[in-house]
Amino acid sequence: MPILSKRVQVLLPPPLWERLRQMAREQERSVGSLIREAIQKVYFPTEMDPLEAVQQMAAMELPVADWDQMELESVPGGCLAE
């Protein structure tokens, strides 16, 4: 985890604060971590943590042929030169 060294003060209406506190409690996280995650997703969505990117790719259910078929399809024209 990166070192957190900058502080931001944000004033929230009490109902929003309570909802965030409850959500953080349910997820066993801090309100600050929820807010940091929201900032990352909203303002920097293309900057993904490499581990998260690998986990998302691994979770995909994509059709995969056997090795011989994939090799055949990777050659221009769809056939291998002997």
C-alpha positions in Angstrom: 0.0 0.0 0.0 1.3 3.5 -0.8 2.3 5.8 1.9 -0.5 8.2 2.7 1.0 11.6 3.3 -1.6 14.2 2.1 -4.7 15.2 4.0 -8.0 16.5 2.6 -10.8 17.9 4.6 -14.3 17.4 3.2 -17.5 18.4 5.0 -20.5 16.1 4.6 -24.1 16.3 5.7 -24.8 14.0 8.6 -27.0 11.5 6.7 -24.3 11.0 4.1 -21.6 10.6 6.8 -23.7 8.0 8.6 -24.3 6.0 5.4 -20.6 6.0 4.7 -19.8 5.0 8.3 -22.3 2.2 8.1 -20.9 1.0 4.8 -17.3 1.1 6.1 -18.3 -0.9 9.2 -20.1 -3.5 7.0 -17.0 -3.9 4.8 -14.6 -3.7 7.8 -12.8 -0.7 6.2 -12.3 2.9 7.0 -14.4 5.7 5.6 -11.1 7.1 4.2 -10.5 4.0 2.2 -14.0 4.1 0.8 -13.5 7.7 -0.3 -10.0 7.0 -1.8 -11.5 4.1 -3.8 -14.3 6.3 -5.0 -11.9 9.0 -6.1 -9.8 6.4 -8.0 -12.8 4.9 -9.8 -14.4 8.2 -10.7 -11.4 10.4 -11.6 -8.8 7.9 -12.6 -10.6 4.9 -14.0 -7.9 3.9 -16.5 -5.2 3.8 -13.9 -5.7 0.3 -12.6 -3.6 -1.5 -10.0 -1.7 -4.3 -11.8 -2.9 -7.0 -9.3 -6.5 -5.9 -9.8 -6.1 -6.0 -13.6 -4.8 -9.6 -13.4 -7.6 -10.6 -11.0 -10.2 -9.1 -13.4 -8.7 -10.9 -16.4 -8.5 -14.2 -14.5 -12.2 -13.9 -13.6 -13.3 -13.6 -17.2 -15.0 -16.6 -18.8 -13.6 -16.5 -22.3 -13.8 -19.3 -24.9 -10.4 -20.9 -25.3 -9.6 -23.5 -27.9 -7.0 -26.2 -27.5 -3.3 -25.2 -28.3 -3.3 -26.7 -31.8 -6.4 -24.8 -32.8 -5.1 -21.5 -31.3 -1.8 -21.9 -33.1 -3.6 -22.5 -36.3 -5.7 -19.4 -35.9 -2.7 -17.2 -35.0 -1.0 -17.7 -38.4 -2.1 -15.3 -41.2 -4.4 -17.1 -43.6 -5.3 -19.6 -40.9 -2.8 -22.3 -41.9 0.7 -23.3 -40.8 3.6 -23.5 -43.3 5.1 -26.9 -43.1 
